[in-house]
Amino acid sequence: MLETKPRIEFTPERLERAKEIITHYPEGRQKSALLPLLHLLQEQEGWTPAEGMDYIAELLGIQPIEVYEVATFYTMYHLEPVGKHVIEYCRTGPCMLMGGEEVYAHLKQKIGAQDGETSADKLFTIKPVECLAACGWGPCFQIREKYYTHLTIEKVDEIIDELKK
Amino acid sequence: MSLPKILTAHTHLPGIETFDVYRKNGGYTAVEKAIQTMTPDEVVEEVKKSGVRGRGGAGFPMGMKWSFLAKPEGVPRYLVCNADESEPGTFKDHWLMKTIPHLLIEGMIVSSYALGANASYIYVRGELMYVVRILEKAIAEAKAAGFLGKNILGSGYDLELYVQPGGGAYICGEETALLESLEGKRGNPRNKPPFPAVKGLYQCPTVVNNVESISTTSWIVNNGGDAYAAIGIGRSTGTKLISASGHLKKPGVYEIPLGLPVQEFIYSDEWCGGIRDGHHLKAVVAGGSSVPILPAAMLLKTANGEDRLMSYESLADGGFATGTMMGSGGFIAMDETTCIVRNTWNFSRFYHHESCGQCSPCREGTGWMEKVLHRIEHGHGSMHDIDLLVDVAKKIEGNTICPLGDAAAWPIASAIRHFRDEFEWHITNPQEATRPGAVFKGHMELV
C-alpha cells in the first residue's frame, strides 16, 4: 500500500500574506513569488517539505518540478528537517582572518554536530554560509534572523547556553 | 579638513532608520524636487553630469547606463536594486540598508521617476531577512506619507516599490542572474546581448543598480551633478563606501572621498587607524575577494612609484600585473600572521560553492582549483600543481557567460604571481607548513 503524506497548506494568515506577495508582480508573472513563498513555507514548517512545494505550485499555477528545481538551487531552503535553531556561520576569508576557524571548531564541539548535522537533542543544526556580509564584525553567525558578531569562544558558550534554556 | 559626507552625513543620528527622523533631517526633499520641479530627463542629466560610477563592482558610469534604457511605447520599464551583496569582504550595503533604509527608498523613488518605472524591486540577499523587514517597514512609512503609491505628491506619477528576498546564491549578484531569480527561476546568468536595458525583467527594459549607487541619487538631485563631480579625482568622482575588514585596528564601513591615499586610509586615525598592535601589513585585497591580491608595498605605491590612491584608476594602475581594482570596495587587510595559501584556498572554496554550474569552465574549473589548493595547503601538493593552477585559471578567465569565472581565477593567479615562494614553501616543507598557524616568512615584505 502506498504511503500518502498529509497535505501541507499555509495557515490563514500566511495564505493572506502569500496572496499579497503575488500582487507584487504583473499579471501572468506570479511565478516571481516563488522564492518569497518558499521562505514563507520554511518559516511555517521549519523546512521545505515536498508536500509544501506541491502546494506552492498549486497556488502559483505552475508545475511542481518548477518549484523543486528552484528550491534545490538556492542554499537557504532546508530540504531535510532541521533542529530548532539553525546556526548559519560564516566560513569565508575575513571571518577566518579574525579567528573564525577556532571559534567554529569550538561551536561544533559544544553542540556535538558537524557541518550540516543536527545535534542529538535536535536543538541545533550547523550550516556553513559563504559570507554573511558582516566581514568587519567577524567572526559571526546568524540564528533565526539575528546576527551574532565579534564571536569568541566565551561568547559562543554564552549564546548556546542561553538558547539551551 | 572637512570631508564630504554624502551617504553617511546622518547615519550617526539616533532614530535615523525611522521616517520621521529621516524626514526632519532633509529626507525626501529630493523626491519633492525631482517630481515637482524636474523632468525625468533632467534627473538623468544630473546623474550623467555627476560622473558617478556603479558601486557594485563593475564601476560602469551610472548616467550612461540609464541613458541606454530602451523606451518602446506601451512597454513597462523597471528599476531593480541589486542588494544581493555577498562578496567576501563587502558589507557596506548591508550596513547602509540597516542603518538608514530611507536613503535607499528615497533613491529608488527618484531613480524610478527618472527612468519612467512604475514598479520597482529591491532584491535583497535572503540571508539578510532582518534587513528585508527593515526595508518593508520603511516602504510602508514612505507610502503612508504619500511618497509612494498612486499620484505621488499630486504629480500623477505612480510608483510601487517591493522588496524581494533571494534564496542564498552569490551568483544572483550578477545582474541577469538576479533578474532570472526575480522571475522565480534558478539564478543562471543570461547571455548578453540583449542587455537588461533592452530586455531585462520580464523581457522589458530594465536598469539594475546597486544599493550604494541608488542611494547617491538623492544627494545628486539636491545638490546637482556638478557638485558631486567636484568631489573625488579624475573619472573617480564623488565618495565611496569602503568595507574595511581584516587585521585593522578599526574595521568598519567608511565613506571616503575618492582619491584619498591608500596609506592615509589604512594608517590615519580618521579611518582604519593602522594595523593591529604589534603587527605589520603583509597584503591587501582592495575591492572584495574577486579582485587581485597585492603585497603591502605594491598596494601603497603604483608601478611608477607614486602614492596609490583609493580611486578606480590608481588601484588599477599598471594593469593586473601590478595593480588591483576598486571593485565593490571590500578592503581586506592581512598582517604577517596570514597564510596566503590558506586564504587563497578559502576564497577558491567560496567560488566553487557559488558557481551556478551553467558553464563548463567555471563549473569544473572552480572545483579543480579548489581541490589543487586544498592539497597544497594540506601538505600534499607538488611543484607541478602551481603551474596547473595558473593554467586552469587562464582557461576559466574570459570563457564563461558571466564574470564569476574571472572572479574565481583572479585571486588565485594574483596570489601565485606575488606570493609564489609561499606556495613553493608549502610544497617543499609540508610538515612545517601544515602546522596550525604556520606562515611562510621567507621573502615577506611588510609595511
Interface residues (C-beta under 8 A of the other chain):
Chain A: H24 P26 R29 K31 S32 A33 L34 L35 P36 L38 H39 L60 E66 E69 V70 F73 Y74 T75 M76 Y77 E88 R91 T92 G93 P94 M96 L97 M98 V129 E130 C131 L132 A133 A134 C135 G136 W137 G138 Q142 E145 K146 Y147
Chain B: P76 E85 S86 E87 P88 G89 T90 F91 D93 H94 A119 Y121 R125 G126 E127 L128 M129 Y130 R133 E160 Y162 Q164 P165 G166 G167 G168 A169 Y170 S181 L182 E183 G184 K185 R186 G187 Y202 S243 A244 S245 G246 H247 P251 G252 V253 V285 S289 G330 I332 M334 T338 R342 N343 N346 F347 F350 H353 E354 C356
